[in-house]
Amino acid sequence: MNMPINPSAHPDAALEQARFNMIEQQIRPWEVYDGQTLDALGRVRREDFVPPAYRSLAFMDIQIPLRGNAEEALRKGECMLSPKVEARLMQDLLITRNDRVLEIGAGSGFMAALLAQVADQVVSLEIEPELAQMALDNLRRAGVRNAAVRVADGSSLIPDGPFDVILLSGSVASVPQELLALLRDGGRLAAIVGEEPMMRATIVRRQGERFETIQPWDTVAPRLRNFPEPSAFRF
């Protein structure tokens, strides 16, 4: 007879089962079938990128606050996106081993760690110094050597381009045109665009001087700070 796993006796086995369940029950049902994306999710230890107070929530289908008061952190966008949203964004970007990637919003560093599994180089910007240090420490502990974290406001201070891939790990009111200018020919940008209660995952591909846009799925994510908002005035 098979006996249930006792997490205290087999902590690694319990964690691996939770990771497996996250992939099979949350991520695959969200139409994430890409092998390299699923492999990265299996390799990167999500629980090591979650603040200790929330480690028990590491594999749940929720946004995880990264510091201080949970409600305030979520309001400020200081959180990890849910696993299925991270996975679907990564899959839709069609990242290759030669790609140079820019991420806006490092958070805990988890998304940068995933991106680093499949790309050549990752540059991740974080506006909050405390979170940037958290991300950097987490990436170092995880042995990720091809991802850099910089303290910077991604709405205005952008490192030298061009990039093959740009990912906004949060929502914006509209696709930032200045970021599109940093894409190489054939490059892709992913952002969550719109207003609550419904936003659209938006994937933009550069083809020469043209930009092709698709919005394949809906979700909601906290705002990235300092990006333009539509005027509240109505005429």
URNOR-V164339 format. One record per residue. N is the residue number from 1. RES is the residue in one letter. OMEGA is omega as a letter, one per 20 degrees, with the letter a starting at -180 (none if undefined). BURIAL is + if it has 16 or more other ideal C-beta (glycine too) atoms within 10 Angstrom, else -. D_CENTER is the distance of its C-alpha to the mean C-alpha in Angstrom with 2 decimals. Layout:
BEGIN
N RES OMEGA BURIAL D_CENTER
N RES OMEGA BURIAL D_CENTER
END
This chain:
BEGIN
1 M r - 41.39
2 N r - 37.66
3 M r - 36.89
4 P r - 33.61
5 I r - 31.33
6 N a - 31.95
7 P a - 28.65
8 S r - 30.68
9 A a - 32.62
10 H a - 29.84
11 P a - 26.62
12 D r - 24.93
13 A r - 26.08
14 A r - 24.81
15 L a + 21.29
16 E r - 21.29
17 Q r - 22.65
18 A r + 19.95
19 R r + 17.25
20 F a - 19.40
21 N r - 19.78
22 M a + 16.07
23 I a + 15.79
24 E a - 19.15
25 Q r - 19.28
26 Q a + 15.88
27 I r + 13.98
28 R r - 17.04
29 P r - 18.56
30 W r + 15.69
31 E r - 17.04
32 V a + 14.73
33 Y a - 17.50
34 D a + 16.35
35 G a - 17.78
36 Q r - 15.61
37 T r + 12.38
38 L r + 14.43
39 D r - 15.97
40 A r + 12.86
41 L r + 11.96
42 G a - 15.63
43 R a - 15.84
44 V a + 13.13
45 R a + 14.50
46 R a + 11.94
47 E r + 14.94
48 D r - 15.33
49 F a + 12.17
50 V r + 13.39
51 P a + 16.22
52 P a - 19.55
53 A a - 20.57
54 Y a + 17.85
55 R r - 17.86
56 S a - 19.74
57 L a + 16.94
58 A a + 14.35
59 F a + 14.71
60 M a - 15.42
61 D a - 14.06
62 I r - 13.25
63 Q a + 11.11
64 I r + 12.22
65 P a + 13.79
66 L r + 13.64
67 R r + 17.18
68 G r - 20.50
69 N a - 21.39
70 A a + 18.85
71 E r - 19.79
72 E r - 19.72
73 A r + 16.33
74 L r + 14.85
75 R a - 17.06
76 K a + 15.86
77 G a + 12.15
78 E a + 12.10
79 C r + 10.09
80 M r + 7.37
81 L r + 6.42
82 S a + 8.79
83 P a + 8.67
84 K r + 10.09
85 V r + 7.75
86 E a + 4.79
87 A a + 8.02
88 R r + 9.63
89 L a + 7.46
90 M r + 7.74
91 Q a + 11.33
92 D r + 12.26
93 L r + 11.65
94 L a + 14.39
95 I r + 13.56
96 T a - 16.76
97 R a - 18.00
98 N a - 19.41
99 D r + 16.44
100 R a + 15.56
101 V r + 11.98
102 L r + 11.12
103 E r + 7.87
104 I a + 8.84
105 G a + 7.91
106 A a + 7.72
107 G a + 8.46
108 S a + 9.67
109 G a + 8.54
110 F a + 7.17
111 M r + 4.18
112 A r + 7.13
113 A r + 9.43
114 L a + 8.35
115 L a + 8.59
116 A r + 11.75
117 Q a + 13.26
118 V a + 13.77
119 A r + 14.12
120 D a - 16.92
121 Q r + 15.37
122 V r + 12.15
123 V a + 12.67
124 S a + 10.21
125 L r + 11.83
126 E a + 12.21
127 I a + 15.04
128 E a + 16.12
129 P a - 18.04
130 E r - 17.91
131 L r + 14.15
132 A r + 14.24
133 Q r - 16.91
134 M a + 15.15
135 A a + 12.23
136 L r + 15.04
137 D a - 17.15
138 N r + 14.70
139 L r + 14.04
140 R r - 17.81
141 R a - 18.72
142 A r + 16.66
143 G r - 18.55
144 V a + 15.79
145 R a - 17.93
146 N r - 16.31
147 A r + 13.46
148 A r + 14.73
149 V r + 13.69
150 R r - 15.75
151 V a + 16.78
152 A r + 16.77
153 D a - 16.50
154 G r + 14.36
155 S a + 16.67
156 S a - 19.65
157 L a - 19.38
158 I r + 17.86
159 P a - 18.65
160 D r - 20.91
161 G j + 19.87
162 P r - 20.04
163 F r + 16.72
164 D a + 16.33
165 V r + 12.72
166 I r + 10.91
167 L r + 7.41
168 L a + 7.37
169 S a + 4.55
170 G a + 7.68
171 S r + 10.98
172 V r + 13.98
173 A r - 17.55
174 S a - 17.86
175 V a + 16.44
176 P a + 17.31
177 Q a - 20.17
178 E r - 20.15
179 L r + 16.81
180 L a - 18.32
181 A a - 21.18
182 L a + 19.14
183 L r + 18.44
184 R r - 20.87
185 D a - 22.99
186 G a - 21.08
187 G a + 17.70
188 R r + 14.83
189 L r + 12.62
190 A r + 10.09
191 A r + 9.95
192 I a + 10.78
193 V r + 14.39
194 G a + 17.37
195 E r - 18.89
196 E j - 19.08
197 P a - 20.20
198 M r - 18.59
199 M a + 15.90
200 R r + 15.22
201 A a + 12.38
202 T a + 13.91
203 I a + 14.08
204 V r + 16.55
205 R r + 18.45
206 R r + 20.97
207 Q a - 24.41
208 G r - 26.73
209 E r - 27.12
210 R r - 25.90
211 F a - 22.45
212 E a - 21.92
213 T r - 19.63
214 I r - 18.74
215 Q a - 17.21
216 P a - 17.04
217 W a + 15.80
218 D r - 15.67
219 T r + 13.50
220 V r - 13.31
221 A r + 10.75
222 P a + 11.94
223 R r + 13.03
224 L a + 12.00
225 R r - 15.31
226 N r - 18.20
227 F a + 17.32
228 P r - 20.47
229 E r - 21.39
230 P r - 24.18
231 S r - 27.61
232 A a - 28.80
233 F r - 32.27
234 R a - 33.78
235 F none - 37.03
END
